[in-house]
């Protein structure tokens, strides 16, 4: 199978999560919706399918009665999809409390989508000390008991060890794929996005098999014609309208600090007393993220350093509108890029955007500067 044919398989999954959901439900699987930093390994080990949601590119109607207009569109559209039946058949949703917007969606979800139980995951701000790890562990134990109640499935620590192995293997494959993308300009922004996005709608062992096939094929392909190299950062960068602009401007994404892309694959889980302890320690080891407390703001210096390492010509910060954690970091990142001599721009996107012409104008001008 050619690289293009393999990439088309990823696109089919990424562009039609409803078909994936139906496939798993028809097979008798339980589906648990997950989002930012959810302990997927625990859910996976019970035999359920962790199914990612970051909302969708839709207009918000019913969810407006629960949120003000100036809240993150990811969460607005997530609630809208819950209310319009997009997630019907799922057994539960696990939502962490990592920002002000995430803290308020849970209680609204309980009233707006009563058919899908809301399971909170409360993380400590100070996650690295022992007391922080213990707090995280207690949160994971609560998630286990509530997922068991919602699905009728049972947790087994030995099965969790196998799930951790599967997720660590998947992390490594996704990192390898990203590195190969930097060497293959012919991989479009949309194709790269499809590989990352599809991972949220598949069992990780199934996705790993596809990624392994893609990596083998890419290693056989000669690199395409060189393009302008960019590094991107943000929460989401999966909108077809945005990726179309990158491709039209002949821009190659050589690396990213996007939450839904590379950011979630940086940290592996190591062995510990129990597998729940191991996952709590994995969370404590995570860094370089706008959603995770870091008094030193190491992410600010990391982005220009990574852009230089990957020989990027410029950095594009893809800001999700009304995302406070990202908005706080972006001015500092812009200044750090300026000091490092790396061109950098900020473009604002929204899940409800239908017209990307303003972003196109900014990116086109930025491309000309590069």
C-alpha positions in Angstrom: 0.0 0.0 0.0 1.4 3.4 -0.9 1.9 6.2 1.6 -1.0 8.2 0.0 -3.3 5.2 0.5 -2.3 4.8 4.1 -2.8 8.5 4.8 -6.3 8.3 3.2 -7.2 5.6 5.9 -6.2 8.1 8.6 -8.3 10.8 6.9 -11.3 8.5 6.8 -11.1 8.0 10.6 -10.3 11.7 11.5 -13.1 13.1 9.4 -15.8 10.6 10.5 -15.6 9.9 14.3 -19.3 9.0 14.2 -18.5 5.9 12.1 -15.8 4.9 14.6 -18.2 5.3 17.5 -20.8 3.1 15.8 -18.2 0.5 14.9 -17.2 0.1 18.6 -20.7 0.2 19.9 -21.8 -2.4 17.3 -18.9 -4.6 18.5 -20.3 -4.4 22.1 -17.6 -2.1 23.4 -18.2 0.5 26.0 -17.1 4.1 25.1 -15.9 6.6 27.6 -15.4 10.2 26.4 -12.1 11.7 27.4 -10.4 15.1 26.9 -7.4 17.0 28.3 -5.0 14.8 30.4 -7.5 12.0 31.1 -6.0 8.8 32.5 -6.8 6.8 29.3 -4.7 3.9 30.3 -7.0 3.1 33.3 -10.1 3.3 31.1 -8.4 1.2 28.3 -7.4 -1.5 30.9 -11.1 -2.1 31.8 -11.9 -3.0 28.2 -13.6 0.3 27.4 -12.6 2.6 24.4 -11.3 6.0 25.4 -12.8 8.4 22.8 -11.4 11.9 22.6 -13.6 15.0 22.3 -12.4 18.6 21.8 -15.8 19.7 20.5 -16.3 20.3 16.8 -16.4 22.9 14.1 -20.1 23.6 14.5 -22.4 26.5 15.5 -23.5 26.8 19.1 -27.2 27.0 19.8 -28.5 25.2 22.8 -25.3 25.3 24.8 -25.5 29.1 24.9 -28.0 28.9 27.7 -25.3 27.4 29.9 -22.2 29.5 29.0 -21.4 33.2 28.4 -20.3 34.1 24.9 -16.7 34.7 26.0 -15.9 31.1 27.1 -13.7 28.7 25.2 -15.4 27.5 22.0 -14.0 24.0 22.5 -16.1 23.5 25.6 -19.1 25.3 24.1 -19.2 23.0 21.1 -18.4 19.9 23.3 -21.6 20.7 25.3 -23.5 21.4 22.2 -22.6 18.0 20.8 -23.6 16.4 24.0 -27.0 18.1 23.8 -27.6 17.3 20.2 -27.0 13.6 20.5 -23.5 13.3 18.9 -22.2 11.3 21.8 -25.3 9.2 22.4 -24.4 5.6 23.3 -21.3 6.6 25.3 -21.2 5.4 28.9 -19.6 8.4 30.6 -17.4 11.5 30.1 -14.3 12.2 32.2 -13.5 16.0 32.4 -10.5 17.4 34.3 -10.4 20.7 36.2 -7.3 22.2 34.6 -8.6 25.7 33.7 -11.5 28.0 34.7 -13.6 26.9 31.7 -13.1 23.2 32.4 -14.0 23.7 36.0 -17.5 25.0 35.1 -18.4 22.6 32.3 -18.9 19.5 34.5 -21.9 20.8 36.5 -23.5 22.2 33.4 -23.0 18.8 31.7 -24.9 17.0 34.5 -28.0 19.0 33.7 -27.6 19.4 30.0 -26.6 15.8 29.1 -28.1 13.6 31.9 -27.9 10.5 29.7 -24.0 10.5 29.8 -22.7 10.6 33.4 -20.0 13.2 34.2 -16.9 12.0 36.0 -14.7 14.7 37.4 -10.9 14.4 37.5 -9.5 16.9 39.9 -5.7 17.5 39.5 -3.5 19.3 42.0 -1.8 22.5 41.0 1.4 21.4 42.7 1.7 18.0 41.0 5.4 17.2 41.5 5.8 16.9 45.3 4.8 13.6 46.9 1.6 15.1 48.3 0.7 16.1 44.8 1.2 12.6 43.5 -0.9 11.2 46.3 -3.7 13.7 45.4 -3.5 12.7 41.8 -3.6 9.0 42.7 -6.7 9.5 44.8 -8.3 11.2 41.9 -7.5 8.3 39.6 -8.9 5.8 42.1 -12.1 7.8 42.1 -12.2 7.8 38.3 -11.8 4.0 38.4 -14.7 3.5 40.7 -17.0 5.8 38.8 -16.1 4.3 35.4 -16.8 0.9 36.8 -20.2 2.1 38.0 -21.0 3.7 34.6 -19.8 0.9 32.4 -20.3 -2.3 34.5 -16.6 -3.1 33.8 -13.9 -3.9 36.3 -10.4 -2.6 36.9 -7.5 -5.0 37.2 -4.0 -3.8 37.9 -2.3 -6.4 35.8 -4.4 -5.4 32.8 -3.4 -1.8 33.5 0.3 -2.8 33.0 -0.5 -4.0 29.5 -2.4 -0.8 28.7 0.5 1.3 29.9 2.8 -0.7 27.6 0.4 -0.1 24.7 0.2 3.6 25.3 4.0 3.9 25.8 4.5 2.2 22.5 2.0 4.5 20.8 3.8 7.5 22.2 7.1 6.4 20.7 5.5 5.8 17.3 3.8 9.2 17.3 7.1 10.8 18.2 8.8 8.9 15.4 6.1 9.9 12.9 6.5 13.6 13.8 10.3 13.4 13.3 9.7 11.8 9.9 7.3 14.6 8.9 10.1 17.1 9.4 12.1 15.2 6.7 9.1 14.8 4.3 7.8 18.1 3.0 5.3 16.3 0.8 3.2 15.4 3.9 0.6 18.2 4.0 -0.6 19.9 7.1 -4.0 18.2 6.7 -2.4 14.8 6.4 -0.3 15.4 9.4 -3.3 16.6 11.4 -5.3 13.5 10.3 -2.7 11.1 11.8 -2.8 12.9 15.1 -6.6 13.5 15.2 -7.5 9.9 14.3 -5.6 8.6 17.4 -8.4 10.0 19.5 -11.1 7.9 17.8 -9.3 4.5 17.8 -8.0 2.0 20.3 -4.3 2.8 20.6 -3.1 -0.7 19.6 -5.1 -0.3 16.4 -3.8 3.1 15.7 -0.2 2.0 16.4 -0.5 -0.7 13.7 -1.5 2.0 11.2 1.2 4.4 12.3 3.8 1.6 12.1 2.7 0.9 8.5 2.9 4.6 7.6 6.4 5.0 9.2 7.7 2.0 7.2 6.3 3.5 4.0 7.7 6.9 4.6 11.1 5.5 5.1 10.9 4.0 1.6 9.8 7.3 0.1 12.2 10.0 -1.2 11.6 13.4 0.4 9.5 15.8 -1.7 10.3 19.3 -2.8 11.4 21.7 0.1 8.9 24.1 1.5 9.1 26.9 4.1 9.4 25.3 7.5 7.2 26.3 10.4 6.7 25.3 14.0 3.2 25.7 15.5 1.9 25.9 19.0 -1.6 26.0 20.6 -4.4 23.8 21.9 -5.9 22.7 18.6 -4.8 23.0 14.9 -7.1 20.5 13.2 -9.5 22.8 11.4 -9.6 21.9 7.7 -9.8 25.6 6.8 -6.6 26.4 8.7 -4.7 23.4 7.3 -5.8 24.4 3.8 -4.1 27.8 4.3 -0.9 26.2 5.5 -0.9 24.0 2.4 -1.8 26.8 0.0 1.0 28.9 1.3 3.5 26.0 0.8 4.3 25.7 4.5 5.6 22.6 6.0 4.9 21.9 9.7 8.2 20.4 11.0 7.1 20.2 14.6 4.6 21.4 17.1 3.6 22.2 20.6 -0.1 21.6 20.0 -2.0 19.9 22.8 -4.0 17.7 20.5 -0.9 16.8 18.5 2.7 16.3 19.9 2.3 17.7 23.4 0.4 14.8 24.8 3.0 12.2 23.6 6.1 13.7 25.3 5.9 11.8 28.5 6.0 8.0 29.0 4.7 6.1 32.0 7.4 4.3 34.1 7.0 1.5 36.6 6.1 2.1 40.2 4.6 0.5 43.2 1.2 0.0 41.5 0.1 1.1 38.0 -2.1 3.8 39.5 1.0 5.1 41.2 2.9 4.9 37.9 0.3 7.0 36.1 0.2 9.6 39.0 4.0 9.9 38.6 3.6 10.2 34.8 1.3 13.2 35.3 3.7 14.8 37.9 6.5 14.5 35.3 4.6 16.3 32.6 5.7 19.8 31.7 5.9 22.5 29.0 2.1 23.0 28.8 -0.1 26.1 29.3 -2.6 24.0 31.3 0.0 22.8 33.9 1.3 25.0 36.6 4.9 26.1 36.1 6.3 29.1 37.9 9.3 29.1 35.7 7.3 29.0 32.4 9.8 26.6 30.8 7.6 26.3 27.8 8.4 29.9 26.8 12.0 29.0 26.2 11.3 25.5 24.8 9.3 26.7 21.8 12.1 28.9 20.2 14.6 26.2 21.1 12.6 23.5 19.4 12.0 25.7 16.4 15.8 26.3 16.1 16.5 22.6 16.5 14.1 21.7 13.7 15.5 24.5 11.5 12.1 26.2 11.3 11.9 29.4 9.4 9.2 30.8 11.7 6.7 30.1 14.5 2.9 30.4 14.3 1.0 30.5 17.6 -2.5 29.2 16.9 -4.5 30.8 19.7 -7.9 29.3 20.5 -10.2 32.3 21.2 -10.9 32.9 24.9 -8.3 30.3 26.0 -6.9 32.1 29.1 -3.9 29.8 29.7 -2.7 30.2 26.2 -3.3 33.9 26.1 -1.2 34.4 29.2 1.8 32.5 27.7 1.7 33.8 24.1 3.1 37.3 24.7 6.1 35.8 26.5 6.6 33.2 23.7 6.4 35.9 21.1 9.1 37.9 23.0 11.3 34.8 23.4 11.1 34.1 19.6 11.9 37.8 18.8 15.0 37.6 21.1 16.0 34.3 19.4 15.7 36.0 16.0 12.8 33.7 14.9 9.8 35.3 13.1 6.6 34.6 15.1 2.9 35.5 14.7 -0.2 34.8 16.6 -3.4 33.9 14.8 -6.7 33.5 16.5 -9.1 30.6 15.7 -12.5 29.6 17.0 -14.5 26.3 16.7 -17.4 28.3 15.2 -15.3 30.0 12.5 -16.7 29.5 9.0 -14.4 32.0 7.3 -10.6 31.9 7.7 -9.8 34.8 5.4 -8.3 37.0 8.2 -6.0 34.1 9.2 -5.2 33.6 5.5 -4.1 37.2 5.1 -1.9 37.0 8.2 -0.3 33.7 7.2 0.2 34.8 3.6 2.0 38.0 4.8 4.0 35.9 7.2 5.0 33.5 4.5 6.1 36.4 2.3 8.3 37.7 5.1 9.9 34.2 5.6 
